[in-house]
Amino acid sequence: MPELPEVESVRRGVDEWTAGTTITGAEVADPRILGTTSQRRIDPSAVSGFVSAVTGAHILGAERRGKFMWLSLGEGTASSAELGILVHLGMSGQLRIHTPGEEIHRHTRAILHLDSERELRFVDQRIFGHIGVQPLVHGYGRLVPASAVHIAADPLEPAFDPERVVTELAKKRTAIKAALLDQTLISGIGNIYADEALFRAGVHPLAVPARTRKSRLVEVLESATKVMSDALAVGGTSFDALYVNVNGESGYFDRALLVYGRGGQECVRCGTEIVKITVGGRGTHFCPNCQKPPRYR
């Protein structure tokens, strides 16, 4: 699933092409895209309701928190926005910019027509993503879609408070890998960047935050911020054609991954074989030499 760097790469492209435009019309080719993966029986009126809600709306800009992205709708400034079009990419969702008349991909689920003579198309092969109009409410220092109000600030936004996060992280008695994936504590970090951050910080994925020095927790947080910034600089991580930016281009950070997806290969630092285990139901990669198992008395 796309993590912060991938979603931010898409957000930047969407913002560049849509900020300041007006939605002149909308099409929903597959009503299932209007629901979540646990809500696939969509009321027929949902399509007409969505089209009616977005048609004529002015796009202030594309915004993001963690893995959530939305288009703020309204007039003037983002602070005056009351509604937003939430877009969750899921496992295979793509937002693509096209000109009217271009061939429509067979997995295109929804289209927003813009007065800039462009179309914003939502393509989703597996339909794990969704799109919908939601009110914007205050959450962790800014306006966010109502369904994302519980999502914590991410390391790349001004509202992020690293001291608070470290304090809360230090209370956790679960494996630190699982804690990093808790989007109510810190958003945007997924399986890939959790593994990479822990390796860079030299912390074992099964270490318990409550029994780990705070200085080490600070290192993990700093490493997560750095690795996601590095990934963002090259467009994120693409393992297949399902993740691309608005122009259809892939990210290249997979070439710089040090442990994720490298189970059975040699560690780039010490030559020890990278191990893959399961933590919280997620495949987890680490170097048993560079990331020593925790020893608690």
Summary of the structure (lengths in Angstrom):
residues: 297
radius of gyration: 20.2
end to end distance: 37.6
largest distance: 67.6
contacts: 1008
relative contact order: 0.14
helix: 29%
strand: 24%
